């Protein structure tokens, strides 16, 4: 941070990154705030809406702590819909039954971090309560179009499927919700310094930018997004095909939790201690994770995953 040139490069890089992340979720840059993670994006929404004791929030039993932690800390009255063990065609009815006239917010994942199930989020849009989506396991893994989904808020963790550096992400804010959402984490970048009135918030979602992202991280994420763009839209088809193949391979011997036709995560029940299996696979150069307290194992199939990768996973398991 030793010169004006550096500072201007930082500002220009942020706006280029905002444009590229907007392209990822199919919206315009004015609707994107640059955040450090999905967790931060969720907290910006929860605090900005003033969610607190007495507010009814509909969510599920399959949420990551990045969302559920903020909901718990808010003190809101949570209507937790048990969808983890439901067949995906039954999830919408279960959620519908939980939404009431008193519901202040609907907050859930686009893709379950536990099973890779794609939740019926588009069908929940347009209700009397705004819709907040945790997109950590969706953005970069499957096509995401926030305008088509009709959601009010959509969070992105860029260090996951977008292959970005740690502590990078974004928050989509529907234009109609900008004025409704309080600025509870303003930063230097939140203000329009060219406005006649000092400390006038920027017009769009940029007012919710919570702070700086290091220039090196901005550059790294831009390179990763360019890499994905070069791979083309067929990368989504490839990732889903690899997930489907892995599911078939595992089903020959294991109880697979993930239903057919979901996203790019495949979850199955471990034989023995799941943490020990993860350690065993890591020694063989295969990285999966266990899901705490469930005894499940989870593999993530990206557009970079090859058939040889899947064969190595199955061979190492056996």
Residue pairs with C-beta under 8 A, 6 or more apart in sequence:
1 7
6 215
9 215
10 212
10 215
10 218
13 215
13 218
13 219
13 222
14 34
14 189
14 213
14 218
15 29
16 218
16 222
17 34
17 213
17 218
17 221
17 222
18 29
18 32
18 34
18 170
18 206
19 29
20 222
20 225
21 32
21 34
21 156
21 158
21 170
21 225
22 28
22 29
22 31
22 32
24 139
24 140
24 144
24 156
24 162
24 225
25 32
25 135
25 139
25 144
25 145
25 146
25 154
25 156
25 170
25 172
26 144
26 145
26 146
26 147
26 148
27 146
27 147
27 172
30 175
30 203
30 204
30 205
30 206
31 146
31 172
31 173
31 174
31 175
31 204
31 205
32 170
32 171
32 172
32 173
32 205
32 206
33 41
33 44
33 170
33 171
33 172
33 173
33 205
33 206
33 207
33 208
33 209
33 210
34 169
34 170
34 189
34 206
34 209
34 213
35 41
35 44
35 155
35 156
35 169
35 170
35 171
35 208
35 209
35 210
36 167
36 168
36 169
36 210
36 211
36 213
37 66
37 157
37 159
37 167
37 168
37 169
38 64
38 66
38 67
38 134
38 135
38 136
38 155
38 156
38 157
38 169
39 65
39 66
39 67
39 69
39 70
40 169
40 171
40 210
41 153
41 155
41 156
41 169
41 170
41 171
42 66
42 67
42 70
42 107
42 132
42 134
42 155
43 70
43 185
44 171
44 181
44 184
44 185
44 208
44 210
45 132
45 153
45 155
45 171
45 181
46 70
46 71
46 74
46 105
46 107
46 132
47 182
47 184
47 185
48 181
48 182
48 183
48 184
48 208
49 104
49 105
49 130
49 180
49 181
49 182
50 182
51 57
51 71
51 74
51 76
51 104
51 105
52 74
52 75
52 76
53 74
53 75
53 76
53 77
54 76
54 77
55 74
55 76
55 77
55 104
55 105
56 76
56 77
56 79
56 100
56 102
56 103
56 104
57 71
57 74
57 76
57 77
57 78
57 79
57 103
57 104
57 105
57 106
57 107
58 79
58 81
58 95
58 98
58 99
58 103
58 105
58 106
58 107
58 108
58 129
59 67
59 68
59 71
59 78
59 79
59 80
59 81
59 106
59 107
59 108
60 80
60 81
60 82
60 83
60 84
60 95
60 108
60 109
60 119
61 80
61 81
61 82
61 83
61 84
62 83
62 84
62 109
62 112
62 113
62 114
62 115
62 117
63 71
63 107
63 108
63 109
63 134
64 109
64 113
64 134
64 136
66 134
66 136
66 157
67 107
67 108
67 109
67 132
67 134
71 78
71 107
72 78
76 104
76 105
79 98
79 100
79 103
81 94
81 95
81 97
81 98
82 94
83 91
83 94
83 95
83 117
83 119
84 112
84 114
84 115
86 94
87 259
88 117
88 118
88 119
88 120
88 259
88 262
91 117
91 119
91 120
92 120
92 123
92 124
95 106
95 108
95 120
95 124
99 106
99 124
99 127
99 129
101 128
103 127
103 128
103 129
104 129
105 129
105 130
105 132
106 124
106 127
106 129
106 130
106 131
106 132
107 131
107 132
107 133
107 134
108 119
108 121
108 124
108 132
108 133
108 134
109 119
109 133
109 134
109 135
109 136
109 137
109 138
110 118
110 119
110 121
110 133
110 134
110 135
110 137
110 138
110 144
110 149
110 154
111 117
111 118
111 119
111 135
111 137
111 138
111 141
111 142
111 262
111 263
111 265
112 119
112 137
112 265
113 136
113 137
113 265
114 257
114 267
114 291
114 294
114 296
114 298
115 257
115 258
115 259
115 262
115 265
115 267
116 137
116 243
116 258
116 262
116 263
116 264
116 265
116 266
116 267
116 298
117 258
117 259
117 262
117 263
118 138
118 142
118 262
118 263
121 131
121 133
121 149
121 151
122 148
122 149
122 150
124 131
125 131
125 149
125 150
125 151
125 152
126 150
130 152
130 153
130 177
131 150
131 151
131 152
131 153
132 151
132 152
132 153
132 154
132 155
133 149
133 151
133 153
133 154
133 155
134 155
135 144
135 154
135 155
135 156
135 157
136 155
136 156
136 157
136 160
137 160
137 161
137 263
137 265
138 144
138 161
138 263
139 154
139 156
139 157
139 158
139 160
139 161
139 162
140 158
140 160
140 161
140 162
140 163
140 228
141 160
141 161
141 236
141 239
141 263
141 264
141 265
141 300
141 302
142 236
142 239
142 240
142 263
142 264
143 233
143 236
144 154
146 154
146 172
146 174
151 172
151 174
152 173
152 174
152 176
152 177
153 171
153 172
153 173
153 174
153 177
154 171
154 172
155 169
155 170
155 171
155 172
156 162
156 169
156 170
156 171
156 172
157 168
157 169
158 164
158 165
158 168
158 169
158 170
158 221
158 224
159 165
159 166
159 167
159 168
159 169
161 264
161 302
162 221
162 224
162 225
162 228
163 224
163 227
163 228
164 217
164 220
164 221
164 224
164 225
165 216
165 217
165 220
165 221
166 217
167 213
167 217
168 213
168 217
168 218
168 221
171 205
171 208
172 205
173 181
173 204
173 205
173 208
175 204
178 203
178 204
178 205
178 207
181 208
183 190
183 201
183 207
183 208
185 208
185 210
185 211
186 201
186 207
187 209
187 210
187 211
187 212
188 212
189 202
189 206
189 209
189 211
189 212
190 201
190 202
190 206
190 207
190 208
190 209
191 199
191 200
191 201
191 202
191 207
192 200
192 201
192 202
192 203
201 207
228 235
228 303
231 303
235 303
236 303
238 303
239 264
239 301
239 302
239 303
239 305
240 263
240 264
240 301
242 264
242 301
242 302
242 305
242 306
242 307
242 309
242 310
243 258
243 262
243 263
243 264
243 265
243 266
243 301
244 260
244 261
245 307
245 310
246 266
246 299
246 301
246 310
246 313
247 256
247 258
247 260
247 266
249 310
249 311
249 314
250 256
250 266
250 268
250 314
253 317
253 318
254 268
254 269
254 271
254 317
255 268
255 269
256 266
256 267
256 268
256 269
257 267
257 268
257 269
257 296
258 265
258 266
258 267
258 268
264 300
264 301
264 302
265 298
265 299
265 300
265 301
266 298
266 299
266 301
267 291
267 296
267 297
267 298
267 299
268 296
268 297
269 295
269 296
269 297
270 277
270 290
270 295
270 296
270 297
271 277
274 290
274 291
274 294
274 295
274 296
274 297
275 290
277 290
277 297
277 317
278 288
278 289
278 290
278 297
280 316
281 287
281 288
281 313
281 316
281 317
284 312
284 316
285 312
286 309
286 312
286 313
286 316
288 297
288 298
288 299
288 300
288 313
289 297
289 298
290 296
290 297
290 298
291 297
291 298
299 313
301 310
